[in-house]
């Protein structure tokens, strides 16, 4: 009989990086920073703010300024949602290799590291987009920097590829 999905499952012993150290404090700081930027500048913002940018980083859509609160709220939901998903049943995880009692803890550790990196990158990106949107609202000639978004996307897909390689090496 397999010990997987029982109280003796070795994945229960894996430390969760989303709950400790820089993988917790930096994303949390990014979330707080997003709320702080909106709160600090809210009174100075015009009634209509940029809500969409084209591929060149130019504003091509406007909306009411209260919609700016959506970015930090989404960031907060993402921060806690990913952490909650890691505490749930292991069936929420879609490992790229077959899980056995021998590889379960290593595979789970690699998967948690990926989620920690993804949360770090996405919360930082959303905090930056919040700041950039506020700056675009205050300075009409301001653009989103495509290199920053591209860098985040490259880092995100790089982390996923790295995870896939490590998971396959640790079958």
matplotlib code that plots the C-alpha trace (Angstrom):
import matplotlib.pyplot as plt

x = [0.0, 1.3, 1.9, 1.1, -1.9, -1.9, -0.7, 2.7, 3.1, 6.7, 5.5, 4.1, 7.7, 8.8, 9.3, 7.2, 9.3, 6.2, 5.8, 9.3, 12.2, 12.6, 10.0, 7.4, 8.7, 9.5, 6.1, 4.3, 6.3, 5.3, 1.7, 1.9, 3.8, 1.1, -1.6, 0.7, 1.4, -2.3, -3.2, -0.4, -1.2, -5.0, -5.9, -3.6, -4.9, -7.3, -10.8, -9.9, -6.7, -5.0, -6.3, -4.8, -1.5, -0.7, 2.3, 4.5, 3.6, 1.3, -2.0, -4.9, -7.7, -9.0, -11.3, -12.4, -9.6, -11.1, -10.3, -6.6, -7.4, -8.0, -4.2, -3.2, -6.3, -5.5, -1.9, -3.1, -5.5, -2.6, -0.3, -2.6, -4.2, -0.9, 0.0, -3.4, -3.0, 0.2, -1.5, -4.3, -4.3, -1.5, -4.0, -3.9, -0.3, 0.3, 3.7, 5.4, 6.6, 4.9, 5.0, 6.3, 7.0, 10.7, 10.6, 7.5, 9.4, 11.9, 9.3, 7.1, 10.1, 10.9, 7.2, 7.0, 10.2, 8.6, 5.5, 7.6, 9.5, 6.3, 4.7, 7.8, 7.9, 4.2, 3.7, 6.7, 5.4, 1.9, 3.4, 5.5, 2.5, 0.5, 3.3, 3.7, 0.0, -0.1, 2.9, 1.2, -1.9, 0.1, 2.3, 0.4, 3.7, 4.7, 4.8, 5.1, 8.6, 8.4, 11.8, 10.7, 7.7, 9.8, 12.4, 9.7, 8.2, 11.7, 12.4, 9.0, 9.3, 12.9, 11.8, 9.2, 11.7, 14.2, 11.5, 10.7, 14.4, 14.9, 11.7, 12.8, 16.3, 14.7, 12.4]
y = [0.0, 3.4, 6.1, 8.9, 11.0, 9.7, 11.5, 9.7, 11.2, 12.5, 15.8, 16.8, 17.2, 19.7, 23.2, 25.7, 28.6, 30.7, 31.0, 32.1, 34.4, 36.5, 34.5, 35.8, 39.2, 40.6, 39.7, 41.0, 44.2, 44.5, 44.1, 46.7, 49.0, 48.8, 49.9, 52.6, 54.1, 54.2, 55.7, 58.3, 59.6, 59.0, 62.6, 63.9, 61.6, 62.9, 61.5, 59.4, 57.3, 54.9, 51.4, 49.9, 50.3, 49.1, 47.1, 50.2, 51.2, 54.0, 54.6, 53.5, 53.1, 55.2, 54.5, 55.9, 56.3, 54.0, 51.1, 51.6, 49.8, 46.6, 46.1, 46.0, 44.0, 41.4, 41.3, 40.7, 37.9, 36.3, 36.6, 34.7, 32.5, 30.9, 30.3, 28.8, 26.5, 25.1, 24.2, 22.3, 18.7, 17.5, 16.8, 20.5, 20.0, 18.9, 17.4, 16.7, 13.3, 10.3, 10.8, 7.8, 7.5, 7.8, 11.0, 12.7, 15.0, 16.1, 16.8, 18.7, 20.8, 21.7, 22.6, 24.8, 26.6, 27.3, 28.7, 30.8, 32.3, 32.8, 34.6, 36.8, 37.7, 38.3, 40.4, 42.6, 43.0, 44.0, 46.5, 48.0, 48.1, 49.9, 52.5, 52.9, 53.4, 56.1, 57.8, 57.6, 59.2, 62.0, 62.6, 62.1, 61.5, 58.6, 55.1, 51.6, 50.2, 47.1, 46.0, 45.7, 43.6, 41.5, 40.9, 39.7, 37.4, 36.1, 35.4, 33.8, 31.4, 30.8, 29.6, 27.3, 25.8, 25.4, 23.7, 21.2, 20.3, 19.9, 17.8, 15.5, 15.1, 14.1, 11.4]
z = [0.0, -0.9, 1.7, -0.8, 0.1, 3.6, 6.8, 6.3, 2.8, 2.6, 1.0, 4.4, 5.6, 2.9, 4.1, 2.2, 0.9, 0.3, 4.1, 5.0, 4.2, 1.1, -0.8, 1.7, 2.7, -0.8, -2.4, 0.7, 0.5, -3.2, -2.3, 0.4, -1.9, -4.6, -2.0, -0.7, -4.2, -5.0, -1.6, -1.7, -5.2, -5.3, -4.5, -7.2, -9.9, -12.6, -12.7, -15.8, -15.7, -18.1, -17.8, -21.0, -22.9, -26.4, -27.4, -27.6, -24.0, -25.0, -23.3, -25.5, -22.9, -20.0, -17.1, -13.7, -11.2, -8.7, -11.0, -10.1, -6.8, -8.7, -9.3, -5.7, -4.8, -7.5, -6.2, -2.6, -3.8, -5.8, -2.8, -0.5, -3.1, -4.2, -0.5, 0.2, -2.8, -1.4, 1.9, 0.1, -0.9, -3.1, -5.8, -6.6, -7.9, -11.5, -11.4, -14.7, -13.6, -11.9, -8.2, -6.1, -2.4, -3.3, -5.3, -3.7, -1.3, -3.9, -6.6, -4.1, -3.0, -6.6, -7.3, -4.2, -5.2, -8.6, -7.0, -4.7, -7.7, -9.7, -6.8, -6.3, -10.0, -10.5, -7.3, -8.3, -11.8, -10.6, -8.1, -10.9, -13.3, -10.5, -10.1, -13.9, -14.3, -11.6, -13.3, -16.7, -15.2, -13.7, -16.8, -20.0, -22.0, -19.8, -21.3, -19.9, -20.4, -22.6, -21.5, -17.9, -18.9, -21.3, -18.6, -16.1, -18.8, -19.6, -15.9, -15.5, -18.4, -17.5, -14.0, -15.6, -17.9, -15.1, -13.0, -15.8, -16.2, -12.5, -12.1, -14.9, -13.5, -10.2, -11.4]

ax = plt.figure().add_subplot(projection="3d")
ax.plot(x, y, z, "-o")
ax.set_aspect("equal")
plt.show()
